[in-house]
Amino acid sequence: MAGHSKWANIKHRKGRQDAARGKLFGKLAKAIEVAARDGGGVIEFNPALATAVEKAKAASMPNDNIERAIKRGTGEVEGATYEEIWYEGYAPGGVALYVQILTDNRNRAASDVRSTFTRNNGNLGEPGSVGYLFSQKGLILAKGTEDDIMLPALDAGAEDIRDGGEGLVEIITDPSDLQSIRKAVEAAGVDVESADVTQLPATTVPVEEGDARKVLRLIDALDDLDDVQSVFSNYEIDDVVMEKVLSEA
C-alpha cells in the first residue's frame, strides 16, 4: 500500500479482517506453517516465523492454533503442503497489483485469481510484468514524531524513516532486521502499532475517486479468496477521497 492514505488504507484492511476472523486465522496459520517449514520451528532463530507469530497474536489468534500451525510446518503434525505463487496484474487506473498465494492446489488458485481479475475490471499480467516495481522490506508503524523515533531506529539499523500520517511514523528495514529493530525501538520507549514484512512499491500511481472504488473493490475481492495471503499495490489515493470511498463501503 502506498501514497497519502497509507494509514487509512491499513485501517480499511483491518476492519475487513476483523469482520472475517475465521478466514483471517486460516491465512495466518498458513503463513506460520510455511515459515516454520522453511526456517524451523524455533521462533528465536527464525525471523520469518517470529513475524508471522507476532502478526497472529496481534489478531488475537489463540495460542493453541499458533502452536499447531508451527507443528504442522515442522512435520510434527500432519498437514497440507502449501506452495507460494505470485500473480501480477493491473487494477483500473493502471494500478499494479502483486498477489501472494499460499495454496495446496495450484489449479484452483489460478482459476480463482484469473476470474476475480476479470469480474472486477482488472487485467492479469504475465510473470515479471509488475513484480519489478516492488521490493521486500520490513515495515514498522510506530506512534510518535519523526524526531523522537529517528535516532533509536537508525541506531538499530533501520534503512529509512518517513511520515506515515495520523501520528504514525514508518520505519523501513531489511526484512531480516525487522524483529531486532522493533525490539530496539520499543526498548527506547517507542510505541509500535504494527511490524510486518511487506512489498513496498518503487513508484505510486495517483488514483481519482471513480477508479478508487474499482481498485479497492478488486483488492477486496482478491483478499476474500482463501488462497490469497496478501495483495500489494502502488495506488495513491488522496485522504479526502479515501475517507469518502470508505464511508460508502
NURO-974714 format. One record per residue (C-alpha): x, y, z; residue in three letters. Coordinates in nm, 4 decimals, decimal comma. Each point is the difference from the previous one (the first is absolute). Layout:
N
+----------+----------+----------+--------+
!        u !        v !        w ! residu !
+----------+----------+----------+--------+
!        X !        Y !        Z !    Ala !
...
+----------+----------+----------+--------+
***
This chain:
249
+----------+----------+----------+--------+
!        u !        v !        w ! residu !
+----------+----------+----------+--------+
!   0,0000 !   0,0000 !   0,0000 !    Met !
!   0,1291 !   0,3440 !  -0,0774 !    Ala !
!  -0,0783 !   0,3655 !  -0,0278 !    Gly !
!  -0,1521 !   0,2683 !   0,2179 !    His !
!  -0,2540 !  -0,2400 !   0,1487 !    Ser !
!   0,2293 !  -0,2716 !   0,1357 !    Lys !
!  -0,1627 !  -0,0065 !   0,3430 !    Trp !
!  -0,3540 !   0,0359 !  -0,1374 !    Ala !
!   0,0742 !  -0,2956 !  -0,2260 !    Asn !
!   0,1287 !  -0,2046 !   0,2918 !    Ile !
!  -0,3063 !   0,0807 !   0,2090 !    Lys !
!  -0,2161 !  -0,1033 !  -0,2931 !    His !
!   0,1700 !  -0,3391 !  -0,0116 !    Arg !
!  -0,0113 !  -0,0505 !   0,3764 !    Lys !
!  -0,3733 !   0,0603 !   0,0030 !    Gly !
!  -0,0563 !  -0,2601 !  -0,2680 !    Arg !
!   0,2260 !  -0,2483 !   0,1750 !    Gln !
!  -0,1841 !   0,0383 !   0,3289 !    Asp !
!  -0,3260 !  -0,0690 !  -0,1819 !    Ala !
!   0,1352 !  -0,3284 !  -0,1354 !    Ala !
!   0,2037 !  -0,1265 !   0,2947 !    Arg !
!  -0,0338 !  -0,3694 !  -0,0815 !    Gly !
!   0,1339 !   0,0496 !  -0,3500 !    Lys !
!   0,2754 !   0,2239 !   0,1357 !    Leu !
!   0,1100 !  -0,2679 !   0,2471 !    Phe !
!   0,0249 !  -0,2476 !  -0,2858 !    Gly !
!   0,2281 !   0,2312 !  -0,1941 !    Lys !
!   0,2135 !   0,0760 !   0,3039 !    Leu !
!   0,0368 !  -0,3720 !   0,0710 !    Ala !
!   0,1210 !  -0,0588 !  -0,3562 !    Lys !
!   0,2644 !   0,2709 !   0,0400 !    Ala !
!   0,1187 !  -0,1559 !   0,3264 !    Ile !
!   0,0144 !  -0,3483 !  -0,1530 !    Glu !
!   0,2043 !   0,1156 !  -0,2987 !    Val !
!   0,2387 !   0,2012 !   0,2183 !    Ala !
!   0,0519 !  -0,2979 !   0,2323 !    Ala !
!   0,0479 !  -0,2345 !  -0,2947 !    Arg !
!   0,2590 !   0,2246 !  -0,1640 !    Asp !
!   0,1932 !   0,1160 !   0,3067 !    Gly !
!  -0,0781 !  -0,2362 !   0,2876 !    Gly !
!  -0,2392 !   0,0180 !   0,2916 !    Gly !
!   0,2167 !   0,1929 !   0,2486 !    Val !
!  -0,1253 !   0,3579 !  -0,0010 !    Ile !
!   0,3246 !   0,1455 !   0,1378 !    Glu !
!   0,1960 !  -0,1321 !  -0,3002 !    Phe !
!  -0,2599 !   0,0598 !  -0,2716 !    Asn !
!  -0,0800 !   0,3698 !  -0,0656 !    Pro !
!  -0,2718 !  -0,0855 !  -0,2522 !    Ala !
!  -0,1745 !  -0,2228 !   0,2524 !    Leu !
!   0,0344 !   0,2641 !   0,2716 !    Ala !
!  -0,1676 !   0,2551 !  -0,2264 !    Thr !
!  -0,2795 !  -0,2418 !  -0,0949 !    Ala !
!  -0,0656 !  -0,0879 !   0,3646 !    Val !
!  -0,0006 !   0,3674 !   0,1052 !    Glu !
!  -0,2535 !   0,0726 !  -0,2717 !    Lys !
!  -0,2179 !  -0,2900 !   0,1151 !    Ala !
!   0,0129 !   0,1148 !   0,3629 !    Lys !
!  -0,0892 !   0,3558 !  -0,1051 !    Ala !
!  -0,3128 !  -0,1455 !  -0,1616 !    Ala !
!  -0,0825 !  -0,1854 !   0,3262 !    Ser !
!   0,0572 !  -0,3418 !  -0,1527 !    Met !
!  -0,0065 !  -0,2596 !   0,2811 !    Pro !
!   0,3379 !  -0,1364 !   0,1115 !    Asn !
!  -0,1158 !  -0,3576 !  -0,0627 !    Asp !
!  -0,0648 !   0,0864 !  -0,3650 !    Asn !
!   0,3445 !   0,1578 !  -0,0283 !    Ile !
!   0,1736 !  -0,3009 !   0,1550 !    Glu !
!  -0,1858 !  -0,2447 !  -0,2261 !    Arg !
!   0,0942 !   0,2033 !  -0,3068 !    Ala !
!   0,3673 !  -0,0086 !   0,0997 !    Ile !
!  -0,0160 !  -0,3768 !   0,0518 !    Lys !
!  -0,1653 !  -0,0488 !  -0,3390 !    Arg !
!   0,2774 !   0,2041 !  -0,1553 !    Gly !
!   0,2761 !  -0,2024 !   0,1647 !    Thr !
!  -0,1708 !  -0,3307 !  -0,0813 !    Gly !
!  -0,0831 !  -0,0931 !   0,3607 !    Glu !
!  -0,3688 !   0,0025 !  -0,0949 !    Val !
!  -0,1332 !  -0,1026 !  -0,3390 !    Glu !
!  -0,1277 !   0,2816 !  -0,2186 !    Gly !
!  -0,0253 !   0,1316 !  -0,3546 !    Ala !
!   0,3076 !   0,1122 !  -0,1934 !    Thr !
!  -0,0348 !   0,3596 !  -0,1138 !    Tyr !
!   0,1681 !   0,1435 !  -0,3059 !    Glu !
!   0,0763 !   0,3709 !  -0,0350 !    Glu !
!  -0,0975 !   0,1538 !  -0,3353 !    Ile !
!  -0,0021 !   0,3639 !  -0,1085 !    Trp !
!  -0,2529 !   0,1439 !  -0,2447 !    Tyr !
!   0,0430 !   0,3383 !  -0,1628 !    Glu !
!  -0,2521 !   0,2274 !  -0,1643 !    Gly !
!  -0,1671 !   0,3374 !  -0,0228 !    Tyr !
!  -0,3038 !   0,1592 !   0,1589 !    Ala !
!  -0,1937 !   0,2873 !  -0,1639 !    Pro !
!   0,2003 !   0,3200 !  -0,0355 !    Gly !
!   0,3230 !  -0,1849 !  -0,0738 !    Gly !
!   0,0535 !  -0,1063 !   0,3629 !    Val !
!   0,2420 !  -0,2928 !   0,0358 !    Ala !
!  -0,1056 !  -0,2991 !   0,2113 !    Leu !
!   0,2461 !  -0,2558 !   0,1335 !    Tyr !
!  -0,1892 !  -0,2953 !   0,1476 !    Val !
!   0,1555 !  -0,2523 !   0,2389 !    Gln !
!  -0,1577 !  -0,3473 !  -0,0028 !    Ile !
!   0,0482 !  -0,2853 !   0,2457 !    Leu !
!  -0,1871 !  -0,3012 !  -0,1326 !    Thr !
!  -0,0195 !  -0,3772 !   0,0002 !    Asp !
!  -0,1743 !   0,0071 !  -0,3389 !    Asn !
!   0,1729 !   0,2024 !  -0,2714 !    Arg !
!  -0,2794 !  -0,0502 !  -0,2564 !    Asn !
!  -0,2712 !   0,1229 !   0,2368 !    Arg !
!   0,2040 !   0,3043 !   0,0959 !    Ala !
!   0,0709 !   0,0908 !  -0,3632 !    Ala !
!  -0,3658 !  -0,0313 !  -0,0968 !    Ser !
!  -0,1227 !   0,2053 !   0,2963 !    Asp !
!   0,2515 !   0,2811 !  -0,0497 !    Val !
!  -0,0581 !   0,0199 !  -0,3749 !    Arg !
!  -0,3784 !   0,0163 !   0,0316 !    Ser !
!   0,0205 !   0,2592 !   0,2807 !    Thr !
!   0,2119 !   0,2321 !  -0,2145 !    Phe !
!  -0,2400 !  -0,0425 !  -0,2917 !    Thr !
!  -0,3185 !   0,0606 !   0,2038 !    Arg !
!   0,1395 !   0,3157 !   0,1586 !    Asn !
!   0,1337 !   0,1902 !  -0,3013 !    Asn !
!   0,3602 !  -0,1058 !   0,0552 !    Gly !
!   0,2557 !  -0,1587 !  -0,2284 !    Asn !
!   0,2144 !  -0,2968 !   0,1004 !    Leu !
!   0,3538 !   0,0514 !  -0,1294 !    Gly !
!   0,2912 !  -0,2215 !  -0,0934 !    Glu !
!   0,2659 !  -0,0972 !   0,2579 !    Pro !
!   0,2361 !   0,2934 !   0,0408 !    Gly !
!  -0,2488 !   0,2594 !  -0,1211 !    Ser !
!  -0,0256 !   0,1845 !   0,3341 !    Val !
!   0,2207 !  -0,1896 !   0,2451 !    Gly !
!   0,2993 !   0,2173 !  -0,0841 !    Tyr !
!  -0,1873 !   0,3009 !   0,1426 !    Leu !
!   0,0066 !  -0,1471 !   0,3527 !    Phe !
!   0,2726 !  -0,0729 !   0,2545 !    Ser !
!  -0,0365 !  -0,2207 !   0,3064 !    Gln !
!   0,0527 !   0,2092 !   0,3134 !    Lys !
!  -0,0811 !  -0,0028 !   0,3685 !    Gly !
!  -0,2527 !   0,2702 !   0,0925 !    Leu !
!  -0,0513 !   0,1178 !   0,3564 !    Ile !
!  -0,2760 !   0,2480 !   0,0818 !    Leu !
!   0,0921 !   0,1901 !   0,3158 !    Ala !
!  -0,1892 !   0,2646 !   0,1949 !    Lys !
!   0,1705 !   0,3340 !   0,0515 !    Gly !
!   0,1973 !   0,2610 !  -0,1924 !    Thr !
!   0,2841 !  -0,0567 !  -0,2441 !    Glu !
!   0,2349 !   0,1902 !   0,2327 !    Asp !
!  -0,0781 !  -0,2350 !   0,2908 !    Asp !
!   0,0268 !  -0,3186 !  -0,2035 !    Ile !
!   0,2801 !   0,0736 !  -0,2473 !    Met !
!   0,3007 !  -0,0409 !   0,2305 !    Leu !
!  -0,0887 !  -0,3341 !   0,1655 !    Pro !
!  -0,1229 !  -0,1428 !  -0,3322 !    Ala !
!   0,3096 !   0,0981 !  -0,1982 !    Leu !
!   0,2314 !  -0,1094 !   0,2817 !    Asp !
!  -0,1683 !  -0,3416 !  -0,0136 !    Ala !
!   0,0655 !  -0,0272 !  -0,3747 !    Gly !
!  -0,3152 !   0,1350 !  -0,1658 !    Ala !
!   0,0365 !   0,0883 !  -0,3686 !    Glu !
!  -0,2415 !   0,2935 !  -0,0059 !    Asp !
!  -0,2452 !   0,1975 !   0,2115 !    Ile !
!  -0,3023 !   0,1845 !  -0,1438 !    Arg !
!  -0,3313 !   0,1519 !   0,0974 !    Asp !
!  -0,2858 !  -0,2493 !  -0,0002 !    Gly !
!  -0,2821 !   0,2461 !   0,0718 !    Gly !
!  -0,2361 !   0,0236 !   0,2977 !    Glu !
!   0,2767 !   0,0148 !   0,2591 !    Gly !
!   0,1838 !  -0,3040 !  -0,1347 !    Leu !
!   0,3530 !  -0,0403 !  -0,1312 !    Val !
!   0,1051 !  -0,2684 !  -0,2474 !    Glu !
!   0,3290 !  -0,1755 !   0,0728 !    Ile !
!   0,1384 !  -0,1847 !  -0,3043 !    Ile !
!   0,2337 !  -0,2928 !   0,0675 !    Thr !
!   0,1664 !  -0,2937 !  -0,1639 !    Asp !
!  -0,2449 !  -0,2903 !   0,0508 !    Pro !
!   0,2519 !  -0,1952 !   0,2072 !    Ser !
!   0,0439 !   0,2973 !   0,2364 !    Asp !
!  -0,3703 !   0,0628 !   0,0617 !    Leu !
!  -0,0316 !  -0,1665 !   0,3399 !    Gln !
!   0,3317 !   0,1252 !   0,1400 !    Ser !
!  -0,0793 !   0,3587 !  -0,0997 !    Ile !
!  -0,3490 !  -0,0284 !   0,1414 !    Arg !
!   0,1401 !  -0,1147 !   0,3350 !    Lys !
!   0,2610 !   0,2771 !  -0,0035 !    Ala !
!  -0,2490 !   0,2825 !  -0,0583 !    Val !
!  -0,2428 !  -0,1444 !   0,2554 !    Glu !
!   0,2864 !  -0,0120 !   0,2516 !    Ala !
!   0,0528 !   0,3702 !  -0,0703 !    Ala !
!  -0,3598 !   0,0689 !   0,1047 !    Gly !
!  -0,1532 !   0,0131 !  -0,3485 !    Val !
!  -0,3534 !  -0,1405 !  -0,0325 !    Asp !
!  -0,0210 !  -0,2382 !  -0,2985 !    Val !
!  -0,3361 !  -0,0326 !  -0,1741 !    Glu !
!   0,1001 !  -0,2831 !  -0,2371 !    Ser !
!   0,3027 !  -0,1708 !  -0,1544 !    Ala !
!  -0,0166 !  -0,2104 !  -0,3132 !    Asp !
!   0,1950 !  -0,1113 !  -0,3053 !    Val !
!  -0,1574 !   0,1603 !  -0,3036 !    Thr !
!   0,0597 !   0,0916 !  -0,3630 !    Gln !
!   0,0625 !   0,3734 !  -0,0442 !    Leu !
!  -0,0488 !   0,1608 !  -0,3429 !    Pro !
!   0,2766 !   0,2052 !  -0,1599 !    Ala !
!  -0,2566 !   0,2373 !  -0,1538 !    Thr !
!  -0,3664 !   0,0779 !   0,0625 !    Thr !
!  -0,2964 !   0,0647 !  -0,2289 !    Val !
!  -0,2436 !   0,2829 !   0,0919 !    Pro !
!  -0,3593 !  -0,1264 !  -0,0137 !    Val !
!  -0,3104 !   0,2162 !  -0,0379 !    Glu !
!  -0,3263 !  -0,0633 !   0,1837 !    Glu !
!  -0,1720 !  -0,2012 !  -0,2735 !    Gly !
!   0,2892 !  -0,2413 !  -0,0432 !    Asp !
!   0,0668 !  -0,0114 !   0,3764 !    Ala !
!  -0,3243 !  -0,1891 !   0,0598 !    Arg !
!   0,0866 !  -0,2508 !  -0,2726 !    Lys !
!   0,3548 !  -0,0475 !   0,1261 !    Val !
!  -0,1105 !  -0,0679 !   0,3577 !    Leu !
!  -0,2802 !  -0,2279 !  -0,1210 !    Arg !
!   0,2470 !  -0,2157 !  -0,1938 !    Leu !
!   0,2453 !  -0,0134 !   0,2911 !    Ile !
!  -0,2802 !  -0,0979 !   0,2381 !    Asp !
!  -0,1175 !  -0,2741 !  -0,2369 !    Ala !
!   0,3516 !  -0,1415 !  -0,0236 !    Leu !
!   0,0419 !   0,0190 !   0,3778 !    Asp !
!  -0,3176 !  -0,2045 !   0,0410 !    Asp !
!   0,1539 !  -0,2961 !  -0,1836 !    Leu !
!   0,1183 !  -0,2705 !   0,2406 !    Asp !
!   0,3287 !  -0,0511 !  -0,1853 !    Asp !
!   0,0934 !   0,3691 !  -0,0072 !    Val !
!   0,2370 !   0,0909 !   0,2815 !    Gln !
!   0,0688 !   0,3654 !  -0,0845 !    Ser !
!  -0,0739 !   0,2540 !  -0,2728 !    Val !
!   0,2597 !   0,2733 !  -0,0505 !    Phe !
!  -0,0653 !   0,3040 !  -0,2155 !    Ser !
!   0,1435 !   0,3384 !  -0,0956 !    Asn !
!  -0,3158 !   0,2116 !   0,0099 !    Tyr !
!   0,0062 !   0,3522 !   0,1405 !    Glu !
!  -0,3379 !   0,1293 !   0,1101 !    Ile !
!  -0,0570 !   0,3444 !   0,1484 !    Asp !
!  -0,1097 !  -0,0080 !   0,3650 !    Asp !
!  -0,3312 !   0,1752 !  -0,0699 !    Val !
!  -0,0842 !  -0,2384 !  -0,2848 !    Val !
!   0,1000 !  -0,3029 !   0,2069 !    Met !
!  -0,2210 !   0,1000 !   0,2929 !    Glu !
!  -0,2920 !   0,0610 !  -0,2351 !    Lys !
!   0,0406 !  -0,3364 !  -0,1704 !    Val !
!   0,0356 !  -0,1857 !   0,3301 !    Leu !
!  -0,3062 !   0,1735 !   0,1458 !    Ser !
!  -0,2066 !  -0,1333 !  -0,2905 !    Glu !
!   0,1277 !  -0,3574 !   0,0381 !    Ala !
+----------+----------+----------+--------+
***
